[in-house]
């Protein structure tokens, strides 16, 4: 059978949650995964701390995601592994999803699509580093794959660029396995990862963190031999006089994640320049009718629990999708925000329980979040602090705020008294 | 007074601990776990270990494992040596024991994945 109500693309935590939910709601569901095993990146995230809010337990990545895989195996979801989506076409009934696998090319007809394609790491080539192109320059995720899936150590002595969570986790992991991590260098004046990871991954193992520092050059012909480190000024410009050479056999970069949305863009899904993910309404439907987005493809989350929740919402919405008139109102944000999702409100939908996720642009002390509709304050909340690495979740009944077609709906953050 | 971040959850509260005659006063915590963590940090710091053990199987050369509960922080590298001495030749399941009562610490090293066993 190649005819489905909901086709979920991506078998990580978001896609698993979406497929399970859509199936529970009675939809005929297809789940497509390009790897030979479901689970996405959590297969290699062997550290614990997953599922605190969903299960009240501190699970390792595989433990968390395998609970969903167990659940999925009880459902009637059609799962296709080692299958890659090459194209999505719009049809009269919905969409045609073109896949390649060992069975060759297939055309699948589906009413709706849930994009659960996750995110990708920014590579060393996407940050400005001079020098040769030796082996030994890895993204943190690649180093993690080597260490945790293949059982091969990628380094004996390394430098980590960027203080994102995966970089911090890998600093600890490589140290546990006997490698020397000389330091974590962060170009920003504040860490990019969660505070608890700074404590349990770096402080616990006496790994130094150098803020306002970056790698400016790599040395080595076949294998990396050293990197050049520079302090940077307030405008992120390297200060020449602070240049030092550090001998190492690997440079591990943890410099950010970007939602993967090539497929989305190819069918005209509008992206948000802040999140790099699709612009969605509160049901997680994108600008293309019948295409939904969730998980790290929608925006990069710091907790998998949020990823699963958004997958469930996208799966639920896709299962109940029916073409109907929409009345979309943009939700505006002040420039104190890094981003806020969802970005739109469809007034013809049920918005009695909307979950917003947001990050502040800068580290802030006691702050007041305010929501106004046509200039009238309808909601406010005080936060003791806001930090860009720590995403905030806010659940609101938007139906009670009398939003109308053309209303000005606006979130702002200001200093709290 | 000592101050450090809680590692119990992503909030990462900044905890302050004051010691007076063996009694601890904790501030900055937003839950009971924070208080427990703060006192444990002052008396007997504990941590978990998540790692991998080598296997004989080509489809999964390593299996993810963890300790069944926290161990003293200063024994981490001792336990890592035990974990790295394992070569697994049975297709065990998630939750199964890999090393029982490791180094007599009263905790087991257990599998955290069914990668060797999933149909």
Interface residues (C-beta under 8 A of the other chain):
Chain A: X37 X43 X46 X47 X48 X49 X52 X58 X59 X60 X61 X62 X63 X66 X69 X147 X148 X149 X150 X151 X173 X176 X177 X194 X195 X196 X198 X199 X200 X203 X204 X302 X303 X390
Chain B: X4 X5 X6 X7 X8 X9 X10 X11 X12 X14 X47 X48 X49 X50 X51 X52 X54 X61 X62 X64 X66 X73 X76 X77 X80 X84 X94 X112 X113 X114 X115 X118
